[in-house]
């Protein structure tokens, strides 16, 4: 969940959809685990996605 409710309500739905789509693309990208610290990046992306949902 968003920490700051007022800010969460100010975000346009189209912006939120774009962000979610971008996060999903990163999470599904097979190259990410191959990066240096790729597993850490995946964990961070997952946490961010959960906070948004």
PDB file of N, H, CA, C and O in Angstrom:
ATOM      1  N   UNK A   1       0.840  -1.186   0.000  1.00  0.00           N
ATOM      2  CA  UNK A   1       0.000   0.000   0.000  1.00  0.00           C
ATOM      3  C   UNK A   1       0.877   1.238   0.000  1.00  0.00           C
ATOM      4  O   UNK A   1       1.999   1.234   0.506  1.00  0.00           O
ATOM      5  N   UNK A   2       0.339   2.286  -0.576  1.00  0.00           N
ATOM      6  H   UNK A   2      -0.573   2.289  -0.987  1.00  0.00           H
ATOM      7  CA  UNK A   2       1.049   3.551  -0.557  1.00  0.00           C
ATOM      8  C   UNK A   2       1.150   4.051   0.877  1.00  0.00           C
ATOM      9  O   UNK A   2       0.199   3.931   1.650  1.00  0.00           O
ATOM     10  N   UNK A   3       2.288   4.603   1.229  1.00  0.00           N
ATOM     11  H   UNK A   3       3.061   4.700   0.602  1.00  0.00           H
ATOM     12  CA  UNK A   3       2.496   5.130   2.576  1.00  0.00           C
ATOM     13  C   UNK A   3       1.732   6.444   2.771  1.00  0.00           C
ATOM     14  O   UNK A   3       1.148   6.679   3.830  1.00  0.00           O
ATOM     15  N   UNK A   4       1.741   7.286   1.755  1.00  0.00           N
ATOM     16  H   UNK A   4       2.214   7.096   0.895  1.00  0.00           H
ATOM     17  CA  UNK A   4       1.104   8.601   1.850  1.00  0.00           C
ATOM     18  C   UNK A   4      -0.185   8.561   1.023  1.00  0.00           C
ATOM     19  O   UNK A   4      -0.149   8.647  -0.204  1.00  0.00           O
ATOM     20  N   UNK A   5      -1.299   8.434   1.698  1.00  0.00           N
ATOM     21  H   UNK A   5      -1.329   8.365   2.695  1.00  0.00           H
ATOM     22  CA  UNK A   5      -2.590   8.249   1.027  1.00  0.00           C
ATOM     23  C   UNK A   5      -2.935   9.413   0.102  1.00  0.00           C
ATOM     24  O   UNK A   5      -3.462   9.205  -0.991  1.00  0.00           O
ATOM     25  N   UNK A   6      -2.641  10.630   0.537  1.00  0.00           N
ATOM     26  H   UNK A   6      -2.213  10.799   1.425  1.00  0.00           H
ATOM     27  CA  UNK A   6      -2.962  11.806  -0.270  1.00  0.00           C
ATOM     28  C   UNK A   6      -2.209  11.759  -1.603  1.00  0.00           C
ATOM     29  O   UNK A   6      -2.759  12.097  -2.652  1.00  0.00           O
ATOM     30  N   UNK A   7      -0.963  11.342  -1.544  1.00  0.00           N
ATOM     31  H   UNK A   7      -0.517  11.068  -0.692  1.00  0.00           H
ATOM     32  CA  UNK A   7      -0.159  11.217  -2.753  1.00  0.00           C
ATOM     33  C   UNK A   7      -0.697  10.100  -3.644  1.00  0.00           C
ATOM     34  O   UNK A   7      -0.735  10.238  -4.866  1.00  0.00           O
ATOM     35  N   UNK A   8      -1.104   9.011  -3.035  1.00  0.00           N
ATOM     36  H   UNK A   8      -1.073   8.898  -2.042  1.00  0.00           H
ATOM     37  CA  UNK A   8      -1.641   7.882  -3.793  1.00  0.00           C
ATOM     38  C   UNK A   8      -2.883   8.286  -4.582  1.00  0.00           C
ATOM     39  O   UNK A   8      -3.064   7.853  -5.720  1.00  0.00           O
ATOM     40  N   UNK A   9      -3.722   9.099  -3.993  1.00  0.00           N
ATOM     41  H   UNK A   9      -3.575   9.450  -3.068  1.00  0.00           H
ATOM     42  CA  UNK A   9      -4.948   9.523  -4.670  1.00  0.00           C
ATOM     43  C   UNK A   9      -4.664  10.522  -5.785  1.00  0.00           C
ATOM     44  O   UNK A   9      -5.483  10.694  -6.688  1.00  0.00           O
ATOM     45  N   UNK A  10      -3.507  11.181  -5.728  1.00  0.00           N
ATOM     46  H   UNK A  10      -2.841  11.041  -4.995  1.00  0.00           H
ATOM     47  CA  UNK A  10      -3.159  12.182  -6.732  1.00  0.00           C
ATOM     48  C   UNK A  10      -2.584  11.561  -8.004  1.00  0.00           C
ATOM     49  O   UNK A  10      -2.519  12.221  -9.041  1.00  0.00           O
ATOM     50  N   UNK A  11      -2.170  10.306  -7.931  1.00  0.00           N
ATOM     51  H   UNK A  11      -2.223   9.770  -7.089  1.00  0.00           H
ATOM     52  CA  UNK A  11      -1.570   9.645  -9.093  1.00  0.00           C
ATOM     53  C   UNK A  11      -2.662   9.277 -10.093  1.00  0.00           C
ATOM     54  O   UNK A  11      -3.668   8.662  -9.739  1.00  0.00           O
ATOM     55  N   UNK A  12      -2.443   9.663 -11.341  1.00  0.00           N
ATOM     56  H   UNK A  12      -1.626  10.162 -11.629  1.00  0.00           H
ATOM     57  CA  UNK A  12      -3.410   9.330 -12.388  1.00  0.00           C
ATOM     58  C   UNK A  12      -3.384   7.830 -12.649  1.00  0.00           C
ATOM     59  O   UNK A  12      -2.345   7.179 -12.541  1.00  0.00           O
ATOM     60  N   UNK A  13      -4.544   7.305 -12.993  1.00  0.00           N
ATOM     61  H   UNK A  13      -5.388   7.834 -13.080  1.00  0.00           H
ATOM     62  CA  UNK A  13      -4.643   5.866 -13.255  1.00  0.00           C
ATOM     63  C   UNK A  13      -3.741   5.448 -14.414  1.00  0.00           C
ATOM     64  O   UNK A  13      -3.143   4.373 -14.385  1.00  0.00           O
ATOM     65  N   UNK A  14      -3.648   6.297 -15.428  1.00  0.00           N
ATOM     66  H   UNK A  14      -4.135   7.170 -15.452  1.00  0.00           H
ATOM     67  CA  UNK A  14      -2.802   5.965 -16.582  1.00  0.00           C
ATOM     68  C   UNK A  14      -1.330   5.882 -16.179  1.00  0.00           C
ATOM     69  O   UNK A  14      -0.585   5.048 -16.693  1.00  0.00           O
ATOM     70  N   UNK A  15      -0.920   6.743 -15.264  1.00  0.00           N
ATOM     71  H   UNK A  15      -1.525   7.421 -14.846  1.00  0.00           H
ATOM     72  CA  UNK A  15       0.456   6.715 -14.768  1.00  0.00           C
ATOM     73  C   UNK A  15       0.705   5.445 -13.977  1.00  0.00           C
ATOM     74  O   UNK A  15       1.747   4.808 -14.122  1.00  0.00           O
ATOM     75  N   UNK A  16      -0.237   5.087 -13.155  1.00  0.00           N
ATOM     76  H   UNK A  16      -1.084   5.605 -13.037  1.00  0.00           H
ATOM     77  CA  UNK A  16      -0.125   3.870 -12.357  1.00  0.00           C
ATOM     78  C   UNK A  16      -0.078   2.632 -13.256  1.00  0.00           C
ATOM     79  O   UNK A  16       0.701   1.710 -13.012  1.00  0.00           O
ATOM     80  N   UNK A  17      -0.905   2.619 -14.281  1.00  0.00           N
ATOM     81  H   UNK A  17      -1.538   3.368 -14.479  1.00  0.00           H
ATOM     82  CA  UNK A  17      -0.895   1.501 -15.231  1.00  0.00           C
ATOM     83  C   UNK A  17       0.449   1.392 -15.940  1.00  0.00           C
ATOM     84  O   UNK A  17       0.964   0.292 -16.137  1.00  0.00           O
ATOM     85  N   UNK A  18       1.013   2.527 -16.322  1.00  0.00           N
ATOM     86  H   UNK A  18       0.594   3.421 -16.162  1.00  0.00           H
ATOM     87  CA  UNK A  18       2.323   2.527 -16.982  1.00  0.00           C
ATOM     88  C   UNK A  18       3.400   1.998 -16.054  1.00  0.00           C
ATOM     89  O   UNK A  18       4.256   1.216 -16.468  1.00  0.00           O
ATOM     90  N   UNK A  19       3.360   2.418 -14.811  1.00  0.00           N
ATOM     91  H   UNK A  19       2.664   3.053 -14.474  1.00  0.00           H
ATOM     92  CA  UNK A  19       4.341   1.963 -13.828  1.00  0.00           C
ATOM     93  C   UNK A  19       4.230   0.457 -13.606  1.00  0.00           C
ATOM     94  O   UNK A  19       5.239  -0.248 -13.590  1.00  0.00           O
ATOM     95  N   UNK A  20       3.018  -0.026 -13.436  1.00  0.00           N
ATOM     96  H   UNK A  20       2.199   0.547 -13.449  1.00  0.00           H
ATOM     97  CA  UNK A  20       2.810  -1.464 -13.221  1.00  0.00           C
ATOM     98  C   UNK A  20       3.290  -2.260 -14.430  1.00  0.00           C
ATOM     99  O   UNK A  20       3.923  -3.305 -14.278  1.00  0.00           O
ATOM    100  N   UNK A  21       2.991  -1.769 -15.625  1.00  0.00           N
ATOM    101  H   UNK A  21       2.477  -0.920 -15.749  1.00  0.00           H
ATOM    102  CA  UNK A  21       3.433  -2.461 -16.842  1.00  0.00           C
ATOM    103  C   UNK A  21       4.959  -2.519 -16.903  1.00  0.00           C
ATOM    104  O   UNK A  21       5.529  -3.559 -17.233  1.00  0.00           O
ATOM    105  N   UNK A  22       5.609  -1.426 -16.591  1.00  0.00           N
ATOM    106  H   UNK A  22       5.147  -0.581 -16.322  1.00  0.00           H
ATOM    107  CA  UNK A  22       7.075  -1.383 -16.613  1.00  0.00           C
ATOM    108  C   UNK A  22       7.670  -2.331 -15.576  1.00  0.00           C
ATOM    109  O   UNK A  22       8.633  -3.042 -15.861  1.00  0.00           O
ATOM    110  N   UNK A  23       7.103  -2.341 -14.389  1.00  0.00           N
ATOM    111  H   UNK A  23       6.320  -1.763 -14.157  1.00  0.00           H
ATOM    112  CA  UNK A  23       7.585  -3.255 -13.350  1.00  0.00           C
ATOM    113  C   UNK A  23       7.408  -4.711 -13.773  1.00  0.00           C
ATOM    114  O   UNK A  23       8.298  -5.535 -13.563  1.00  0.00           O
ATOM    115  N   UNK A  24       6.267  -5.023 -14.363  1.00  0.00           N
ATOM    116  H   UNK A  24       5.544  -4.354 -14.533  1.00  0.00           H
ATOM    117  CA  UNK A  24       6.031  -6.391 -14.833  1.00  0.00           C
ATOM    118  C   UNK A  24       7.032  -6.796 -15.912  1.00  0.00           C
ATOM    119  O   UNK A  24       7.521  -7.925 -15.924  1.00  0.00           O
ATOM    120  N   UNK A  25       7.330  -5.870 -16.811  1.00  0.00           N
ATOM    121  H   UNK A  25       6.933  -4.953 -16.802  1.00  0.00           H
ATOM    122  CA  UNK A  25       8.312  -6.171 -17.858  1.00  0.00           C
ATOM    123  C   UNK A  25       9.683  -6.471 -17.259  1.00  0.00           C
ATOM    124  O   UNK A  25      10.369  -7.395 -17.694  1.00  0.00           O
ATOM    125  N   UNK A  26      10.077  -5.684 -16.258  1.00  0.00           N
ATOM    126  H   UNK A  26       9.519  -4.933 -15.905  1.00  0.00           H
ATOM    127  CA  UNK A  26      11.357  -5.928 -15.582  1.00  0.00           C
ATOM    128  C   UNK A  26      11.337  -7.265 -14.856  1.00  0.00           C
ATOM    129  O   UNK A  26      12.309  -8.019 -14.906  1.00  0.00           O
ATOM    130  N   UNK A  27      10.232  -7.559 -14.182  1.00  0.00           N
ATOM    131  H   UNK A  27       9.443  -6.946 -14.141  1.00  0.00           H
ATOM    132  CA  UNK A  27      10.136  -8.812 -13.430  1.00  0.00           C
ATOM    133  C   UNK A  27      10.175 -10.036 -14.345  1.00  0.00           C
ATOM    134  O   UNK A  27      10.661 -11.093 -13.944  1.00  0.00           O
ATOM    135  N   UNK A  28       9.675  -9.900 -15.549  1.00  0.00           N
ATOM    136  H   UNK A  28       9.280  -9.041 -15.874  1.00  0.00           H
ATOM    137  CA  UNK A  28       9.629 -11.020 -16.486  1.00  0.00           C
ATOM    138  C   UNK A  28      10.859 -11.107 -17.389  1.00  0.00           C
ATOM    139  O   UNK A  28      11.029 -12.084 -18.118  1.00  0.00           O
ATOM    140  N   UNK A  29      11.708 -10.092 -17.339  1.00  0.00           N
ATOM    141  H   UNK A  29      11.570  -9.298 -16.746  1.00  0.00           H
ATOM    142  CA  UNK A  29      12.894 -10.059 -18.200  1.00  0.00           C
ATOM    143  C   UNK A  29      13.900 -11.120 -17.753  1.00  0.00           C
ATOM    144  O   UNK A  29      14.390 -11.089 -16.624  1.00  0.00           O
ATOM    145  N   UNK A  30      14.196 -12.042 -18.638  1.00  0.00           N
ATOM    146  H   UNK A  30      13.799 -12.067 -19.555  1.00  0.00           H
ATOM    147  CA  UNK A  30      15.097 -13.153 -18.312  1.00  0.00           C
ATOM    148  C   UNK A  30      16.542 -12.708 -18.097  1.00  0.00           C
ATOM    149  O   UNK A  30      17.348 -13.466 -17.558  1.00  0.00           O
ATOM    150  N   UNK A  31      16.876 -11.489 -18.512  1.00  0.00           N
ATOM    151  H   UNK A  31      16.221 -10.873 -18.949  1.00  0.00           H
ATOM    152  CA  UNK A  31      18.248 -10.994 -18.351  1.00  0.00           C
ATOM    153  C   UNK A  31      18.522 -10.457 -16.950  1.00  0.00           C
ATOM    154  O   UNK A  31      19.675 -10.378 -16.526  1.00  0.00           O
ATOM    155  N   UNK A  32      17.468 -10.093 -16.238  1.00  0.00           N
ATOM    156  H   UNK A  32      16.532 -10.157 -16.583  1.00  0.00           H
ATOM    157  CA  UNK A  32      17.656  -9.483 -14.917  1.00  0.00           C
ATOM    158  C   UNK A  32      18.414 -10.394 -13.955  1.00  0.00           C
ATOM    159  O   UNK A  32      19.347  -9.924 -13.304  1.00  0.00           O
ATOM    160  N   UNK A  33      18.062 -11.668 -13.835  1.00  0.00           N
ATOM    161  H   UNK A  33      17.304 -12.050 -14.364  1.00  0.00           H
ATOM    162  CA  UNK A  33      18.811 -12.525 -12.903  1.00  0.00           C
ATOM    163  C   UNK A  33      20.291 -12.669 -13.271  1.00  0.00           C
ATOM    164  O   UNK A  33      21.113 -13.002 -12.418  1.00  0.00           O
ATOM    165  N   UNK A  34      20.622 -12.422 -14.522  1.00  0.00           N
ATOM    166  H   UNK A  34      19.954 -12.151 -15.215  1.00  0.00           H
ATOM    167  CA  UNK A  34      22.006 -12.545 -14.970  1.00  0.00           C
ATOM    168  C   UNK A  34      22.844 -11.314 -14.644  1.00  0.00           C
ATOM    169  O   UNK A  34      24.071 -11.364 -14.723  1.00  0.00           O
ATOM    170  N   UNK A  35      22.200 -10.216 -14.280  1.00  0.00           N
ATOM    171  H   UNK A  35      21.203 -10.175 -14.216  1.00  0.00           H
ATOM    172  CA  UNK A  35      22.903  -8.976 -13.940  1.00  0.00           C
ATOM    173  C   UNK A  35      23.622  -9.127 -12.606  1.00  0.00           C
ATOM    174  O   UNK A  35      23.272  -9.975 -11.785  1.00  0.00           O
ATOM    175  N   UNK A  36      24.642  -8.281 -12.407  1.00  0.00           N
ATOM    176  H   UNK A  36      24.926  -7.592 -13.074  1.00  0.00           H
ATOM    177  CA  UNK A  36      25.233  -8.189 -11.075  1.00  0.00           C
ATOM    178  C   UNK A  36      24.122  -7.731 -10.137  1.00  0.00           C
ATOM    179  O   UNK A  36      23.409  -6.775 -10.443  1.00  0.00           O
ATOM    180  N   UNK A  37      23.973  -8.379  -9.037  1.00  0.00           N
ATOM    181  H   UNK A  37      24.552  -9.155  -8.788  1.00  0.00           H
ATOM    182  CA  UNK A  37      22.919  -8.063  -8.063  1.00  0.00           C
ATOM    183  C   UNK A  37      21.510  -8.196  -8.646  1.00  0.00           C
ATOM    184  O   UNK A  37      20.578  -7.537  -8.186  1.00  0.00           O
ATOM    185  N   UNK A  38      21.362  -9.043  -9.652  1.00  0.00           N
ATOM    186  H   UNK A  38      22.119  -9.579 -10.026  1.00  0.00           H
ATOM    187  CA  UNK A  38      20.054  -9.246 -10.275  1.00  0.00           C
ATOM    188  C   UNK A  38      19.017  -9.785  -9.312  1.00  0.00           C
ATOM    189  O   UNK A  38      17.846  -9.410  -9.380  1.00  0.00           O
ATOM    190  N   UNK A  39      19.441 -10.668  -8.410  1.00  0.00           N
ATOM    191  H   UNK A  39      20.391 -10.973  -8.354  1.00  0.00           H
ATOM    192  CA  UNK A  39      18.480 -11.220  -7.448  1.00  0.00           C
ATOM    193  C   UNK A  39      18.002 -10.133  -6.487  1.00  0.00           C
ATOM    194  O   UNK A  39      16.836 -10.122  -6.092  1.00  0.00           O
ATOM    195  N   UNK A  40      18.889  -9.232  -6.115  1.00  0.00           N
ATOM    196  H   UNK A  40      19.836  -9.241  -6.435  1.00  0.00           H
ATOM    197  CA  UNK A  40      18.500  -8.117  -5.245  1.00  0.00           C
ATOM    198  C   UNK A  40      17.533  -7.189  -5.970  1.00  0.00           C
ATOM    199  O   UNK A  40      16.577  -6.686  -5.380  1.00  0.00           O
ATOM    200  N   UNK A  41      17.793  -6.968  -7.251  1.00  0.00           N
ATOM    201  H   UNK A  41      18.570  -7.376  -7.731  1.00  0.00           H
ATOM    202  CA  UNK A  41      16.908  -6.125  -8.049  1.00  0.00           C
ATOM    203  C   UNK A  41      15.516  -6.741  -8.139  1.00  0.00           C
ATOM    204  O   UNK A  41      14.513  -6.039  -8.007  1.00  0.00           O
ATOM    205  N   UNK A  42      15.455  -8.041  -8.362  1.00  0.00           N
ATOM    206  H   UNK A  42      16.269  -8.611  -8.469  1.00  0.00           H
ATOM    207  CA  UNK A  42      14.158  -8.720  -8.422  1.00  0.00           C
ATOM    208  C   UNK A  42      13.403  -8.609  -7.103  1.00  0.00           C
ATOM    209  O   UNK A  42      12.191  -8.396  -7.096  1.00  0.00           O
ATOM    210  N   UNK A  43      14.106  -8.749  -6.002  1.00  0.00           N
ATOM    211  H   UNK A  43      15.091  -8.922  -6.008  1.00  0.00           H
ATOM    212  CA  UNK A  43      13.462  -8.599  -4.691  1.00  0.00           C
ATOM    213  C   UNK A  43      12.913  -7.189  -4.524  1.00  0.00           C
ATOM    214  O   UNK A  43      11.793  -7.005  -4.049  1.00  0.00           O
ATOM    215  N   UNK A  44      13.705  -6.196  -4.917  1.00  0.00           N
ATOM    216  H   UNK A  44      14.615  -6.346  -5.303  1.00  0.00           H
ATOM    217  CA  UNK A  44      13.275  -4.802  -4.790  1.00  0.00           C
ATOM    218  C   UNK A  44      12.069  -4.518  -5.682  1.00  0.00           C
ATOM    219  O   UNK A  44      11.137  -3.827  -5.269  1.00  0.00           O
ATOM    220  N   UNK A  45      12.084  -5.046  -6.895  1.00  0.00           N
ATOM    221  H   UNK A  45      12.841  -5.607  -7.230  1.00  0.00           H
ATOM    222  CA  UNK A  45      10.955  -4.860  -7.804  1.00  0.00           C
ATOM    223  C   UNK A  45       9.693  -5.513  -7.252  1.00  0.00           C
ATOM    224  O   UNK A  45       8.604  -4.950  -7.357  1.00  0.00           O
ATOM    225  N   UNK A  46       9.833  -6.684  -6.671  1.00  0.00           N
ATOM    226  H   UNK A  46      10.718  -7.142  -6.585  1.00  0.00           H
ATOM    227  CA  UNK A  46       8.688  -7.373  -6.060  1.00  0.00           C
ATOM    228  C   UNK A  46       8.116  -6.576  -4.895  1.00  0.00           C
ATOM    229  O   UNK A  46       6.899  -6.446  -4.766  1.00  0.00           O
ATOM    230  N   UNK A  47       8.981  -6.051  -4.057  1.00  0.00           N
ATOM    231  H   UNK A  47       9.970  -6.157  -4.162  1.00  0.00           H
ATOM    232  CA  UNK A  47       8.526  -5.244  -2.917  1.00  0.00           C
ATOM    233  C   UNK A  47       7.794  -4.006  -3.415  1.00  0.00           C
ATOM    234  O   UNK A  47       6.733  -3.653  -2.900  1.00  0.00           O
ATOM    235  N   UNK A  48       8.365  -3.351  -4.416  1.00  0.00           N
ATOM    236  H   UNK A  48       9.227  -3.637  -4.834  1.00  0.00           H
ATOM    237  CA  UNK A  48       7.735  -2.154  -4.967  1.00  0.00           C
ATOM    238  C   UNK A  48       6.363  -2.477  -5.549  1.00  0.00           C
ATOM    239  O   UNK A  48       5.403  -1.733  -5.346  1.00  0.00           O
ATOM    240  N   UNK A  49       6.278  -3.579  -6.268  1.00  0.00           N
ATOM    241  H   UNK A  49       7.057  -4.183  -6.433  1.00  0.00           H
ATOM    242  CA  UNK A  49       4.993  -3.986  -6.849  1.00  0.00           C
ATOM    243  C   UNK A  49       3.962  -4.233  -5.751  1.00  0.00           C
ATOM    244  O   UNK A  49       2.811  -3.813  -5.876  1.00  0.00           O
ATOM    245  N   UNK A  50       4.359  -4.901  -4.694  1.00  0.00           N
ATOM    246  H   UNK A  50       5.294  -5.242  -4.593  1.00  0.00           H
ATOM    247  CA  UNK A  50       3.430  -5.164  -3.590  1.00  0.00           C
ATOM    248  C   UNK A  50       2.968  -3.872  -2.922  1.00  0.00           C
ATOM    249  O   UNK A  50       1.811  -3.763  -2.517  1.00  0.00           O
ATOM    250  N   UNK A  51       3.853  -2.906  -2.808  1.00  0.00           N
ATOM    251  H   UNK A  51       4.793  -2.995  -3.137  1.00  0.00           H
ATOM    252  CA  UNK A  51       3.471  -1.630  -2.197  1.00  0.00           C
ATOM    253  C   UNK A  51       2.468  -0.879  -3.071  1.00  0.00           C
ATOM    254  O   UNK A  51       1.595  -0.176  -2.563  1.00  0.00           O
ATOM    255  N   UNK A  52       2.599  -1.033  -4.377  1.00  0.00           N
ATOM    256  H   UNK A  52       3.308  -1.605  -4.790  1.00  0.00           H
ATOM    257  CA  UNK A  52       1.687  -0.354  -5.300  1.00  0.00           C
ATOM    258  C   UNK A  52       0.317  -1.023  -5.296  1.00  0.00           C
ATOM    259  O   UNK A  52      -0.714  -0.351  -5.310  1.00  0.00           O
ATOM    260  N   UNK A  53       0.320  -2.353  -5.278  1.00  0.00           N
ATOM    261  H   UNK A  53       1.157  -2.899  -5.267  1.00  0.00           H
ATOM    262  CA  UNK A  53      -0.952  -3.070  -5.302  1.00  0.00           C
ATOM    263  C   UNK A  53      -1.660  -2.910  -3.976  1.00  0.00           C
ATOM    264  O   UNK A  53      -2.755  -3.442  -3.793  1.00  0.00           O
TER     265      UNK A  53
END
